Amino acid sequence: MSATPENEPAQIDVRTLIPMQRHQKIFQLVAELAPGGAFVLINDHDPKPLYYQLEAEHPQQFSWTYLESGPTVWRVLISKLVKAA
């Protein structure tokens, strides 16, 4: 994760990971999120399938907000909802 100012969510750039490591890393970060916590996922393609997997495994516990939608970089803010605690 890259360092960010105090009130901004950390950023994780998975473009440097081989594809089979990406979901494992993202799910590790999701599991470590405290209620109200967030991070920005940076990817080289639309991570929409990850959204469906996340929602299936953790229904209604996370928000998913696109900050940038391609064509070469996708940035998604993933937040753990406070009510999910």
C-alpha positions in Angstrom: 0.0 0.0 0.0 1.2 3.5 -0.6 1.4 6.1 2.1 -1.3 8.7 2.0 -2.2 11.8 4.0 -3.9 11.1 7.4 -7.5 11.3 6.2 -7.2 9.7 2.8 -7.6 5.9 2.3 -4.5 3.8 1.5 -4.0 2.9 -2.1 -3.2 -0.6 -3.3 -1.9 -1.0 -6.8 -2.4 -4.6 -7.9 -1.1 -4.0 -11.4 2.4 -5.1 -10.3 1.1 -8.5 -9.0 0.6 -11.5 -11.2 -3.1 -12.1 -11.8 -3.5 -15.1 -9.6 -2.1 -13.1 -6.6 -4.5 -10.1 -7.0 -7.7 -11.5 -5.5 -5.8 -13.0 -2.6 -4.2 -9.7 -1.8 -7.4 -7.7 -2.1 -9.4 -10.2 0.0 -6.6 -10.0 2.7 -7.0 -6.2 2.7 -10.8 -6.5 2.9 -10.6 -8.8 5.8 -8.3 -6.4 7.7 -10.6 -3.4 7.2 -12.1 -2.0 10.4 -15.7 -0.7 10.2 -15.6 2.7 8.5 -12.2 1.8 7.0 -11.4 2.0 3.3 -8.8 1.6 0.6 -8.5 2.5 -3.1 -7.9 -0.4 -5.4 -5.9 0.4 -8.6 -6.1 -2.1 -11.4 -5.4 -2.4 -15.1 -8.9 -3.6 -16.0 -12.4 -3.2 -14.6 -12.5 -5.3 -11.4 -16.3 -5.7 -11.5 -16.1 -9.6 -11.1 -14.3 -8.9 -7.8 -17.3 -6.8 -6.7 -19.6 -9.7 -7.3 -17.3 -12.1 -5.4 -17.0 -9.6 -2.5 -20.8 -9.2 -2.4 -21.4 -12.9 -2.4 -18.9 -13.6 0.4 -19.7 -10.4 2.5 -23.2 -9.3 1.6 -24.1 -5.7 2.2 -20.9 -5.1 4.3 -19.0 -3.0 1.8 -19.4 -0.1 -0.5 -17.8 0.1 -4.0 -17.3 3.4 -5.7 -15.5 3.9 -9.0 -13.1 6.9 -8.9 -11.7 6.2 -12.3 -13.0 3.9 -15.0 -10.4 3.2 -17.6 -9.5 2.8 -20.3 -6.1 1.9 -18.9 -6.5 2.5 -15.1 -9.4 1.7 -12.8 -9.5 3.1 -9.3 -12.2 1.9 -6.9 -12.8 3.0 -3.4 -13.8 -0.1 -1.3 -15.1 0.8 2.2 -16.4 -1.4 5.0 -19.7 -0.2 6.2 -20.0 0.8 9.9 -23.2 -1.2 10.2 -21.2 -4.3 9.1 -19.5 -4.4 12.5 
